[in-house]
Amino acid sequence: MTMSEERRETPDEVAARENYRKAIVALNLKRPQLALELMSKVLRVQPESTHALALMAAAALRNKDYLQAENAIREALRLDPQSSRHHLLYGIILLAKSQPLQAQTELEKARELEPLNPWPYYFLGASYLSFRPQPLADKARPYVYKAVELDPEEARLQALLAYQASIDGNLALAQQAYLRALALEPQNAAILSDYGDFLLNYQARPQEALPILKEAIRLDPQEKATQQRLLQAIRAAHPLYQPILSYRTFLRRLPPSLRRGFGCGAVLLICVIGRLLLFLVKQIAELSIIERSSQLLNIAVAMMCLGFLIITPYGLFLIYRTVMPPLLLFLIKRGWIK
C-alpha cells in the first residue's frame, strides 16, 4: 500500500469539502453572500485550489462584487492558465464590468482551448450584440449560429438566436426560436421578458406582450429591465400610443443600413422641400409686386399653404412622439391607466 493510499483527510479538509458543497447549494438558492463566506473558509484551508477560486469568483460575480470576482479568477488562471472554463468565467466577469474588448480576448482563449463548448461562442455573440448604440450583428452572427449548432437543446442559446434574428430582420426565425426556447424552459424569466419585448417592439402586439411580461415579473420581480418593458407594454396598449408604436415597428423592420439614415433623411427631405418652397414663394411674391399681378400673388399664397400642409403634420408628429410617451408613463405610474 502506497503512502498516498494510506493518507486520510484531515478534519480541516473534510470541513472544506463540506463547505464547498454548501457553497454550491447556496449559489443555486441565489444566496451569493453565504456562498462567499463559505468559500472564504475553504480557501483558508486550500488557498491554491483552482476549483475553489473559480467558485469564489462565480459567487462574487453573482454578488456584483466585480473586483473580488476578478481577483479570484485571475489567481485561478495564474495556477491553471490552460483552463478553458476559467478563461470563460473571466470573460463573463469582464462583460459584467462593461469591458467587452478585454472580455472578447478571454472568450476567444476559452473557445480555442475548448472548441466544442458552446458557451464561449454564446458569450462572444452576446458581447457583439450588446454593443451600443448599434449591435454588431455581422460579427455576432457566426458565433451565435455555431453555439446553437453545438447545443440546439439549450434554451438560452435559442433565445440569443432569436435576438440575432430580430436584429437581422428575420422575424419568422426569431418567433420560432423564442417559442423553441420557451418550450425548453417555460419558467425562464429572462426569456419570457425578451419574448415580450420582441412582441412589443418588433411585432407591435402589446396585448400579447402584456401577459408574458407579467409572468416574467412574477418569476423575477426585482428585474429592472422587465419592469420597464411592462410599463412600455401598458403604455403601448393604449390607443393614443398606437401611431408611435407603428412608426417604431416600421423603423425596426427596416434593414440596419436604412434604419440608421431614415430619420435623418426624412428631416433633411422636409428641410429641403421647405427651403425650396420658401425660395419659390419669395421669388413669385417679389415678381407679383414688380408686375403688380394679383394672380402671381395668389400663386405665392397657395404655395405657402402647400408648404404648411407638407411640413406641419411632420412637425406635429414629432411633438406628439416627444410628449405622449412620458405623459402616458406618468398616468400609468399614478394608476390612472392599467
C-alpha positions in Angstrom: 0.0 0.0 0.0 1.5 3.4 -1.0 1.7 6.4 1.2 -1.0 8.3 -0.9 -3.4 5.3 -0.3 -2.7 5.4 3.4 -3.3 9.1 3.7 -6.5 10.2 5.4 -8.3 13.6 5.1 -7.7 15.9 8.0 -10.7 17.4 9.8 -10.0 20.8 8.1 -10.1 19.1 4.7 -13.3 17.4 5.5 -14.8 20.7 6.6 -13.5 22.4 3.5 -15.1 19.8 1.2 -18.4 20.2 3.1 -18.3 24.0 2.9 -17.6 23.7 -0.9 -20.7 21.6 -1.3 -22.8 24.0 0.8 -21.5 27.0 -1.3 -22.7 25.3 -4.5 -26.1 24.8 -2.9 -26.1 28.5 -1.7 -25.4 29.7 -5.2 -28.2 27.6 -6.6 -30.5 29.1 -4.0 -29.4 32.6 -5.1 -27.6 33.4 -1.8 -24.2 34.5 -3.1 -23.1 36.3 0.1 -23.5 33.0 2.0 -21.5 31.2 -0.8 -18.7 33.8 -0.4 -18.5 33.3 3.3 -18.3 29.5 2.9 -15.7 29.8 0.1 -13.5 32.0 2.3 -13.4 29.2 4.8 -12.5 26.7 2.0 -9.7 28.9 0.7 -8.1 29.3 4.1 -7.6 25.5 4.1 -6.9 25.2 0.3 -5.5 28.5 -0.9 -4.4 27.1 -4.2 -7.5 25.2 -5.1 -8.4 26.4 -8.6 -11.9 25.0 -8.3 -12.5 26.9 -5.0 -11.1 30.1 -6.5 -13.4 29.7 -9.6 -16.4 29.2 -7.3 -15.4 32.2 -5.3 -15.3 34.2 -8.5 -18.7 33.0 -9.6 -20.2 33.8 -6.2 -18.6 37.3 -6.2 -20.0 37.8 -9.7 -23.5 36.9 -8.5 -23.0 39.3 -5.6 -21.9 42.1 -8.1 -18.5 42.4 -6.4 -16.6 42.5 -9.6 -13.3 43.4 -8.1 -13.3 40.3 -5.8 -14.5 38.2 -8.7 -11.7 39.4 -11.0 -9.0 38.9 -8.3 -10.2 35.3 -7.6 -10.4 34.2 -11.3 -7.0 35.8 -12.1 -5.5 33.8 -9.3 -7.1 30.7 -10.6 -5.7 31.4 -14.1 -2.3 32.0 -12.6 -2.4 28.5 -11.2 -4.1 26.9 -14.3 -3.6 29.1 -17.4 -4.9 26.4 -19.7 -8.3 26.1 -18.2 -11.0 27.0 -20.8 -13.6 27.4 -18.1 -11.5 29.8 -16.1 -11.0 32.0 -19.2 -14.7 31.7 -19.9 -15.6 32.9 -16.4 -13.1 35.7 -16.6 -14.7 36.8 -19.9 -18.1 36.8 -18.3 -16.8 38.9 -15.4 -15.3 41.4 -17.8 -18.6 41.7 -19.7 -20.3 42.4 -16.4 -17.7 45.2 -15.9 -18.6 46.6 -19.3 -15.2 45.8 -20.8 -16.3 44.0 -24.0 -12.9 44.2 -25.8 -11.0 42.6 -22.9 -13.8 40.1 -22.4 -13.6 39.0 -26.1 -9.9 38.3 -25.7 -10.6 35.9 -22.8 -13.6 34.3 -24.5 -11.5 33.7 -27.7 -8.9 31.9 -25.5 -11.7 29.8 -24.0 -13.0 28.9 -27.4 -9.6 27.9 -28.7 -9.0 25.7 -25.7 -12.4 24.0 -25.9 -13.8 24.5 -29.4 -16.8 22.1 -28.8 -18.1 24.1 -25.8 -21.0 26.3 -27.0 -20.7 28.8 -24.2 -17.7 30.8 -25.4 -19.5 31.2 -28.7 -22.6 32.2 -26.8 -20.9 35.0 -24.8 -18.9 36.2 -27.8 -22.1 36.6 -29.8 -23.8 38.2 -26.9 -20.9 40.6 -26.4 -21.1 41.9 -30.0 -24.9 42.1 -29.8 -24.6 44.2 -26.6 -22.6 47.0 -28.4 -24.3 50.4 -28.2 -25.7 52.4 -29.9 -25.8 49.7 -32.7 -25.3 46.0 -32.1 -22.5 44.5 -34.3 -24.8 41.9 -35.8 -22.5 40.8 -38.6 -19.7 39.9 -36.1 -22.1 38.2 -33.7 -23.8 36.0 -36.3 -21.2 33.3 -36.8 -20.8 32.8 -33.1 -24.5 32.7 -32.4 -25.2 30.1 -35.1 -22.2 28.0 -34.0 -23.4 28.0 -30.4 -26.8 26.8 -31.5 -25.3 24.2 -33.8 -23.3 22.8 -30.9 -26.3 22.6 -28.5 -29.7 23.1 -30.1 -31.5 22.0 -27.0 -30.2 24.8 -24.7 -32.9 27.4 -24.2 -30.6 30.4 -23.7 -28.8 29.7 -27.0 -32.2 29.6 -28.8 -33.1 32.9 -27.1 -29.9 34.5 -28.3 -30.5 33.2 -31.8 -34.0 34.8 -31.6 -32.5 38.1 -30.7 -29.9 37.9 -33.5 -32.7 37.1 -36.0 -34.7 40.0 -34.7 -31.8 42.4 -35.4 -31.3 40.8 -38.8 -35.0 41.4 -39.7 -35.8 37.7 -39.9 -38.8 37.9 -37.7 -40.2 34.4 -38.6 -37.0 32.8 -37.4 -37.0 35.0 -34.3 -40.6 33.9 -33.4 -39.7 30.3 -34.0 -36.5 30.5 -31.8 -38.3 32.2 -29.0 -41.1 29.6 -28.9 -38.4 26.9 -29.0 -36.6 28.5 -26.1 -39.8 28.7 -24.1 -40.7 25.1 -24.9 -37.4 24.1 -23.4 -37.6 26.4 -20.3 -41.2 27.8 -19.9 -40.4 29.3 -16.5 -37.3 31.2 -17.6 -38.0 34.8 -16.6 -35.3 36.3 -18.8 -36.5 34.5 -21.9 -40.1 35.5 -21.2 -39.0 39.1 -20.8 -37.1 39.1 -24.1 -40.0 37.5 -25.9 -42.4 40.1 -24.5 -40.0 42.8 -25.7 -40.0 41.1 -29.2 -43.8 41.0 -29.4 -43.9 44.7 -28.3 -41.2 46.3 -30.3 -40.8 44.1 -33.4 -44.3 42.7 -33.8 -46.4 45.7 -32.5 -48.5 43.2 -30.4 -48.7 44.9 -27.0 -51.8 43.0 -25.9 -50.0 39.7 -26.4 -46.8 41.0 -24.7 -48.6 42.1 -21.5 -49.4 38.7 -20.0 -45.9 37.4 -20.9 -44.2 40.3 -19.2 -46.5 40.0 -16.2 -45.4 36.3 -15.9 -41.8 37.3 -16.2 -42.3 39.9 -13.4 -44.0 37.2 -11.2 -41.0 34.9 -11.7 -38.4 37.6 -11.1 -40.0 40.7 -9.5 -36.6 42.5 -9.0 -35.6 42.6 -12.6 -35.5 46.3 -13.7 -35.5 45.7 -17.4 -38.6 43.6 -17.2 -40.3 46.3 -15.1 -39.5 48.9 -17.7 -40.8 46.6 -20.5 -44.0 46.0 -18.7 -44.6 49.8 -18.3 -43.9 50.1 -22.1 -46.4 47.4 -22.9 -49.1 49.0 -20.8 -48.4 52.3 -22.5 -48.2 50.8 -26.0 -51.6 49.0 -25.5 -53.2 52.4 -25.1 -54.9 53.7 -28.3 -53.1 57.1 -28.1 -49.7 55.3 -28.4 -50.6 53.3 -31.5 -49.2 55.7 -34.1 -45.9 55.9 -32.3 -45.7 52.1 -31.9 -46.5 51.6 -35.6 -43.8 54.1 -36.5 -41.2 52.4 -34.2 -42.1 49.0 -35.5 -41.7 50.2 -39.1 -38.2 51.5 -38.3 -37.2 48.3 -36.6 -38.2 46.2 -39.6 -36.0 48.3 -42.0 -32.6 46.9 -42.8 -30.0 48.3 -40.3 -28.3 50.3 -43.1 -31.6 52.1 -43.9 -32.8 52.3 -40.3 -29.8 54.5 -39.3 -30.4 57.0 -42.0 -34.2 57.0 -42.3 -34.9 59.6 -39.6 -32.1 61.9 -40.7 -33.2 61.5 -44.3 -36.8 62.4 -43.5 -35.8 65.5 -41.6 -33.4 66.5 -44.4 -36.1 66.0 -47.1 -38.6 68.1 -45.2 -36.0 70.9 -44.7 -35.1 70.8 -48.4 -38.7 70.9 -49.5 -39.5 73.7 -47.0 -36.5 75.7 -48.1 -37.3 75.3 -51.8 -40.9 76.3 -51.3 -39.9 79.4 -49.3 -37.5 80.4 -52.1 -40.2 79.9 -54.7 -42.8 81.8 -52.7 -40.3 84.7 -52.2 -39.4 84.9 -55.8 -43.1 84.7 -57.0 -44.2 87.3 -54.4 -41.5 89.7 -55.4 -42.4 89.2 -59.1 -46.1 89.8 -58.3 -45.2 93.1 -56.7 -43.0 94.2 -59.6 -45.6 93.0 -62.2 -48.5 94.2 -60.0 -50.1 90.8 -60.7 -52.7 89.5 -58.2 -52.6 86.2 -60.0 -49.0 85.7 -59.1 -49.7 86.8 -55.5 -52.4 84.1 -55.3 -50.0 81.5 -56.6 -47.4 82.6 -53.9 -50.1 82.3 -51.1 -51.2 78.9 -52.5 -47.6 77.6 -52.5 -47.1 78.8 -48.9 -50.2 76.9 -47.8 -48.9 73.9 -49.6 -45.6 74.2 -47.7 -47.5 74.3 -44.4 -49.6 71.3 -45.3 -46.4 69.3 -46.0 -44.3 70.5 -43.1 -46.9 70.9 -40.3 -48.1 67.3 -40.0 -44.5 66.0 -39.7 -43.7 68.7 -37.1 -46.9 67.8 -35.1 -46.0 64.1 -35.2 -42.5 64.9 -33.8 -44.1 66.9 -31.0 -46.6 64.0 -30.4 -43.8 61.5 -30.2 -42.0 63.7 -27.7 -44.9 64.4 -25.4 -47.1 61.3 -25.5 -44.7 58.6 -24.1 -43.8 60.5 -20.9 -47.4 61.6 -20.4 -48.8 58.0 -20.7 -46.0 56.8 -18.4 -47.0 59.4 -15.8 -50.6 58.3 -16.0 -49.6 54.6 -15.6 -47.5 55.3 -12.5 -50.4 57.3 -11.0 -52.6 54.3 -11.5 -55.0 56.1 -13.9 -54.1 53.7 -16.8 -53.8 49.9 -16.0 
